[in-house]
Amino acid sequence: MADLKNILTKVLKEKLDSHEDFLLVNVLSKESFEFMHIPGSLNADVHQDDFLEKMEELTGGDKGKEIVVYCSSATCQASPSAARKLAEAGYSNVAHFSEGLAGWKEAGYEFERAE
């Protein structure tokens, strides 16, 4: 399979700041997402059986929609796993933010928490 497309922290921040039309998806557990996530991101736990159904719901069935997935850090395998699952399911515009929450924090950017 082709190499995963990676996105850098700075590029992700620019995409968010310019309100580009893409889905930013935290693929960790609901509990982790509620504790801390990048502002504007949605949650679909890659370890749940309904991950692809949840992604179909989030994209409205548009497999060409730009999707950026992320997890906790560069050593976390959840976002690469999610990106591969999405590619195998026919999603054509998937990138993963490999630096994840750790990279976002290191860059000094803010997080959101569920209320």
C-alpha positions as CSV (number, residue, x, y, z in Angstrom):
1,M,0.0,0.0,0.0
2,A,1.1,3.6,-0.7
3,D,2.8,5.6,2.1
4,L,0.5,7.5,4.4
5,K,0.2,11.2,3.6
6,N,1.4,13.1,6.6
7,I,0.5,16.6,7.6
8,L,2.7,18.9,9.8
9,T,1.6,20.8,12.9
10,K,2.1,24.2,11.2
11,V,0.1,23.2,8.1
12,L,-2.8,21.8,10.2
13,K,-2.9,25.0,12.2
14,E,-3.0,27.1,9.0
15,K,-5.9,24.9,7.6
16,L,-7.9,25.3,10.8
17,D,-7.2,29.1,11.0
18,S,-8.3,29.6,7.4
19,H,-11.4,27.5,8.0
20,E,-10.7,25.1,5.2
21,D,-13.4,22.5,4.5
22,F,-12.0,19.2,5.9
23,L,-12.7,16.8,8.7
24,L,-10.2,16.7,11.6
25,V,-10.8,13.4,13.4
26,N,-9.4,12.3,16.8
27,V,-9.3,8.5,16.5
28,L,-8.7,7.8,20.2
29,S,-11.3,6.8,22.8
30,K,-14.3,8.9,23.6
31,E,-12.9,9.4,27.1
32,S,-9.6,10.6,25.7
33,F,-11.3,12.9,23.3
34,E,-13.5,14.4,26.0
35,F,-10.4,15.0,28.2
36,M,-8.4,16.8,25.5
37,H,-8.6,17.4,21.7
38,I,-7.6,19.8,19.0
39,P,-10.3,22.5,18.6
40,G,-12.6,21.8,15.7
41,S,-12.0,18.0,15.7
42,L,-14.5,15.3,15.8
43,N,-14.2,11.8,17.4
44,A,-14.3,8.3,15.9
45,D,-12.5,5.7,17.9
46,V,-10.5,3.5,15.5
47,H,-10.6,0.6,18.0
48,Q,-14.4,0.4,17.9
49,D,-16.2,-2.0,15.5
50,D,-18.3,0.9,14.1
51,F,-15.4,3.1,13.2
52,L,-16.1,3.0,9.4
53,E,-19.8,3.5,10.0
54,K,-19.0,6.5,12.2
55,M,-16.7,7.9,9.5
56,E,-19.4,7.5,6.8
57,E,-21.7,9.4,9.1
58,L,-19.2,12.2,9.6
59,T,-18.4,12.5,5.9
60,G,-22.0,12.2,4.7
61,G,-20.8,9.3,2.6
62,D,-18.4,11.5,0.6
63,K,-15.3,9.3,0.1
64,G,-13.5,12.2,-1.6
65,K,-13.8,14.5,1.5
66,E,-10.5,15.6,2.9
67,I,-9.9,13.9,6.2
68,V,-7.1,14.4,8.7
69,V,-6.8,11.8,11.5
70,Y,-4.7,12.1,14.6
71,C,-4.0,10.4,17.9
72,S,-1.7,11.1,20.8
73,S,1.9,11.3,19.4
74,A,4.3,10.2,16.7
75,T,4.7,6.8,18.5
76,C,0.9,6.1,18.7
77,Q,-0.3,3.7,16.0
78,A,-4.0,4.7,16.1
79,S,-4.0,7.4,13.4
80,P,-1.8,5.3,10.9
81,S,-4.2,2.4,11.5
82,A,-7.2,4.7,11.0
83,A,-5.7,6.2,7.8
84,R,-5.1,2.7,6.4
85,K,-8.6,1.5,7.3
86,L,-10.1,4.6,5.5
87,A,-7.9,4.1,2.4
88,E,-8.9,0.4,2.3
89,A,-12.6,1.4,2.5
90,G,-12.2,3.7,-0.5
91,Y,-11.6,7.1,1.1
92,S,-9.2,8.9,-1.3
93,N,-8.2,12.1,0.5
94,V,-6.9,11.0,3.9
95,A,-3.8,12.3,5.7
96,H,-2.6,11.7,9.2
97,F,-1.3,14.2,11.6
98,S,1.5,12.0,13.0
99,E,2.7,14.5,15.7
100,G,-0.8,14.3,17.3
101,L,-1.7,15.8,20.6
102,A,1.9,15.9,21.7
103,G,3.0,17.9,18.7
104,W,0.1,20.3,19.0
105,K,1.0,20.8,22.7
106,E,4.7,21.2,21.9
107,A,3.8,24.0,19.4
108,G,2.0,25.8,22.2
109,Y,-1.5,25.6,20.7
110,E,-4.7,25.4,22.7
111,F,-6.8,22.3,23.4
112,E,-10.5,21.9,23.9
113,R,-12.1,19.7,26.6
114,A,-15.7,18.4,26.6
115,E,-17.9,20.4,28.9
